[in-house]
C-alpha cells in the first residue's frame, strides 16, 4: 500500500523495483506484519528503513452468492432509488419549486436508471456468470525487511514482541 506521507527521496519511489533489505520477521497475515512495524515505531526505531513484502501472491475470488433476475432487478431498484433520492434532494434544494415533487421525480428517474444499468450487463452475460463475487490480492506470507545498517537491532527488538 502506498502512504501519502512517504518521503519523495526514498529509494523505491518512481519505477517499480524489487524490495531490498534483510529479513527481520515473517508473518502469516498482513495485520501481524503491520503490528510488528507499529511496534518498531512505538520503540522509536527508524521505520523508514523497513519494508513489508507480500510473498507468494494469489488472486482470490470469493463467491458471495447466486445471482438471479429478482436479485439483479431488486439491487438495481434499490441503488437507483438511493441515487434518485439524492438527486431529488439536490434538485429540490436548488430550485424554488416543490421539494416533494422533485423527490418523487428523482426517485422514479433513479429507479428507471438503476433497472437499466443492472439488467443490461446481467443479460449480456447470457447465464455464463450467475454469481456475485469479490476479488482480492492476498499473499501467502508477509516478510518484514530492513536495511542492513539497522536490521540486527530491529530483529532483536521484534524478538521481544510476541505476536
N, C-alpha and C positions, 0 to 999 in steps of 0.2 A: 504494500500500500504506500502511496505517496503521502508525504506530510507537508502541509503548506508552510511549516516553519523550518523546512530544510534549508541548509546553507548553500548558496549558489556556487561556492568554490570547492565543495566537497567532491572527491572522486566518486564516479558512478553517476554523475549528472550528465545529461545530454544523451549520447548514443548508448544503447544497451551494452553493458559489459558484464562478464561473469563476476560474481562476488569474490572478494579476496579476504584473507584473514585465516586465523587458526580457529578450529572448533573449540568452543568453551562449554558447550552444552547441547544436548539433543533431546527434543521433547515430542511426544506423540500428538499434541494439539497446539494450535496457534496460541490459544489462551495461556497455556503453560509457558511457551516461549516468551510471550508478551509479559507475563508475570515475572520471569527471570530478568528481563531487561528493565522492567519497572523497579525491581529490587536493586539492581545495579545503580539506577538513577537515584533511588532513595538513599543509597550509601554514598552519594556524590561521586560516583565513578564517571569517567569521561565517556558517556554513552554514544557520542558521535563516532567513536571507533567501532561500534557494534553494528552488526547486520543480522537480520532474521532471514533465513533462506528456506523456502519450501522445497522439499526434495521428494522425488517420485510423484510428480503432479498427475492428477487424474481429473478428467471432466466427468462430473456425476450429474445424471438427470434423474431427479426424484419425481416419481409419478404421484400426482396429488389426487387424481380421481378420474372417473369416466366422464366423457362429455356426451351429452345428448342434446337434441334440439330444445327441449324445455329449459335445460340449464343454460344453453347459449343464449336463447331469447331472454330468459329471466335476467341473466347477467347484463345483457345489452340494455334492457329496460331500466334496470337499477342504475347503471353507470350513466346512461343518458339522462335519467331523471335528475341525478345529482348535478350534472353539467348544466342542464336546463334550469334548475333551481338557482344555481349561481348566476347564470347569465340573466335570468329574470330579475333577480335582486339588483344586479348592476344596472340593468335597463330601467327598473323602477326607481332607483335612487337618482339617476341622472336625467330622468325626464320628469316633467311636471304632471304626467298623466296618472292613471290609476295603477297603483302598485300591485293590486291583486290581479288585474288583467295582464300585467307584464309577467307576473309569476306564472300564471296559467299558460300563457303563450310560450314562455321559456321552457316550462316543463314538458309541454306537448311536443315542442320542437326538439328538445333534448331526447325524449323517448324515441321519436322517429329516427333521429340521428344515431342513437345507441343501437336500435334494432338493425339498422342498415350496416353500421360499422362492425357489428358482431356476426350477423348472419352471412354476409358475403364471404369473409375469409373462411368461416367454417364450411360453407357449401363448396368452396373452391378445393378443399382437401378431399372431397368425394369419399369420405369414410375411411381414409387411409391414416388418419391421426385422430382417433376418437378418445383422446385423453388429454388432461391438463397436466403440466409438469413445470418444474423449475430447474434451471441449470446452475451448477456451482463448479468452481475450480478449487479442488482441495489437494492437499499434499499428504503423502504417507507419513512424513515426519517433518519437523521444523528444527533446523540446526541454527544455533546462535554462533556467529563468527565474530572474532575480534582482531583488530590489527595486532601484529606480533609484538609491538613495543609494550603493550599492556595486557596481553592475553593471559599470561600466567597469573597476574593479580586478579583479573576477572574470574578466571577458573577457580581460584581459591575462595573468592567471595561467594560464588554460586554454590560451592561445596557446602557452605553454611546454611544455604536455603534448602528447605525440604519441601519439594513440590509433590 
